Amino acid sequence: MGQPTTGRVLASLTGLLAAIMLAVAIAISGEPPDTGDGGQAILDFFAADETTQNVSAVLVGYGSLFLIFFAGMLRAELRRDDPDSDGLATLAFGGGLVMAAGLMLLAGMTISFTQNTDSLDPVAAQAVNAVSDGIWLPFVAGQAVLLIGSGIAIRHSGILPSWLGWVAIVLGILSATPVGFFAFLLAILWFAVASVLLARAARRSDRAGAPAGSSDQAGG
């Protein structure tokens, strides 16, 4: 039972890795240019901080990949203990895919700026920045679906603490409000906590499913 337990635990912890990468990316990225800023000011911002912005974008990209793995693992664990949660778990997984895609789009826009500061016309830079500011919709929609779907499924299945499900539901609703950015910051924390709790639940379920004499045989 050691290998299955280890594999499930490590897969569950991908949410923690995603949370760490996204948190670091936000911490180092700084305040992005506003849509009202001139094109040259936008280009100057990315040219002056090229390395940091590239690192931030790469962290968002890899964090998004780990988020997909985590959403898949969460779906698998919710379905494992409660087949009736299949629909909600699948809905949450779909939300995770959309959220990750939105984050990758934002990261790609940042890399596009940093790699083309010398060739972009200021007017074009201002237009691209305006488009970048509007790409938040898929990310926000995916986050809301991921959190609300996960929250309801968690409360239904009982595999994770009920309070974690309630927190997810509240954050999912807040994602589509003017305080959506703060909901995103708290969602990152939720991913980390849910990841650790899911890893613990995976370990417990594997131990509970082991044959009665397996621990004695292992000890002998």
N, C-alpha and C positions, 0 to 999 in steps of 0.2 A: 504493500500500500504506500511505500515511501515515495515512489516516482509520481503516481497520480496526485498525491497530496502536494508535493513540491511544485508540480506543473500548474495546478490550479491556484496555489498560493501566489506563485510568481505572476501568473496571468492576471490575478485580481489586483496585484500591486501596480499594474500599468496605470491605473487611475492616479496613484500617488505620484508616479513619474510625470504624468501629464500635468498635474497640479503644480509641481515644482517648476517645470519648464515654463509654463504659462505665467506663473508668479514672477519668476526671474525676468522674463521677457518684458512684462509690464513695468517692473521696477527700474529697468535700465533704459527703456525706450524714451522716457520723457514725454513732454506735452507735444503732440503732433501739430503741424501747421493747421490753422483754421481755414475754412472755405473762403473767408474774407481777405486772407493774406494775399499779397501780390505774388505773381508767378516767380519772380526772381528771389523773393524772400523764401519761398518754398524750396527752390533749388539750393539756395544757400544753406538752409537748415540741413538737408540731407548730405550736402557736400561736406559740411563742417563736422558731421557726426556719422560719417559713412560706416565706419567699423562697428560702432555700437548698434546702429540701426540694422545692419546686416546680421549681427549676432542675435539681436532680438527677433528678427524675422525667421531665422533658422530655428530658434528655440520654439517659436509659435508653430512652425511647420512640424517639427518632431513631436511637440506636445500634442498636436492635433492627431498625429498617427497613433500615439499611445492612447489618446482619448477614444479612438475607434476601437482599439483592442479592449479597452476597459468597458465600453458600452456593449461589446459583444460578449464579454465575460459576465457582465451583470445580467444580460438577457439569459445566458445559459444557466446561471445559478438560480435565477428566479423561476425559470421553467423546470429546473431539476426537482425542486421541492414542491412546486405548485403548478401542475400543468394548466390549471385554469387561468393562470396569469400570463399565458402565452401571448395573447393579443396585446396586452399592455406592455409586456416586456419587448415585444417586437416593435411596438410603437416607439418606445423609448430608444431602442437601438437605431431606428430610422432617424429620430431626432438627433442622436449623436452623430450620425453620418452627415446630416445637413449642417450641424453646428461646426463640425470639423472642416467641412468644405468651405464654409464661410470664413473661418479663421485662416485657412490656407489662401483664400483669395486676398484677404487683407495682407498677409505676409508677402504674397507675390507682388502686390502693388508697392509695398515698401522696397522690395528688392529692385523692382523696375525703376523706382526713383533713384536709388543709390547707384545703380549701374549706368544711368543715363543722364547724370546731372550736367555733363559737358555738351550733350547733343540735344537735349530737350529745349524747345523754345519756351520762354516764360509763360506765354499764353497757353501753350499746350500743357505745361506743368500745372497751371491753375485749373484747367479742365479735368486733367487726370486726377488731381487732388479732390475735386468736387465729386467725381465718380467714386473715388475711394471712400469718401465719407458716406456714400449711399449704399455701400456693400454690406452694411451692418445688418440688413433685413434678414438674409438667410441665416446668418449666425444667431441672431436673436430668436428667430422662429424655431430653429433647431434646438437651442438651449431650452426654450420654454417647453417644447414637446418632450425632450429628454428628461427634464426634471419632473414635470407633471406626470408623465407616464411611469417613470421610475418610482415616484412617490406613492402613487396609487397602488402599483404592483407590490411595493414593499409592504404597505399596510395590509394588502390582501394575502400575501404569502407568509409573512411572519418570519422570513429568513433573516431579516435585519431589524433593528429596533424600530418601533412604531414612530418614535419622535423623528427619526431620520427621514421617514416617509413624509411626515407633515412639513418638515423644513424644506424638503425638495418641492413639495406642492406650492408652498408660499413663495419660494424663490422663483419657481417657474412662472407664477402669475406676475410677480414683480418684474420679471424680465421684459415684459411688454409694456412697461410704464416708464415715465420720465426718470425713474431711479434705476433703470436697467443696467447701467454701468456698475453701480454698487451691488446689484444682484449678481452680476457676473463675477465680481471679486469674491463674494460670499459663495458663489457656485464653485469656484476653484477650491475653496476650503472644503466644501461639501464633497467634491470628488476625492480629496485626500482622505477625509474621514471615512467615507463610504468604501473606499478602496481597502483601507486597513481592516475595517469591520468585515468586509466581504472575504478577505483573506483568512481572517479568524474563523468565519463561518464555514469556509471551504475545508479548513483543517479539521474543525469539529465534526463535520458531516462525514469526512473520510474515516475518522477514528470511530465514529458511531457505526459505520457500515462495515468495519473490519470484523472478521470471524472472532468468536468469543475467545479462542485460545491463541490468537495471533500474537498478542503481546507477550504471552508466556513463551511461545515458540521463539520469538525474536530474542527474548532474554536468555533462552537456553542456547 
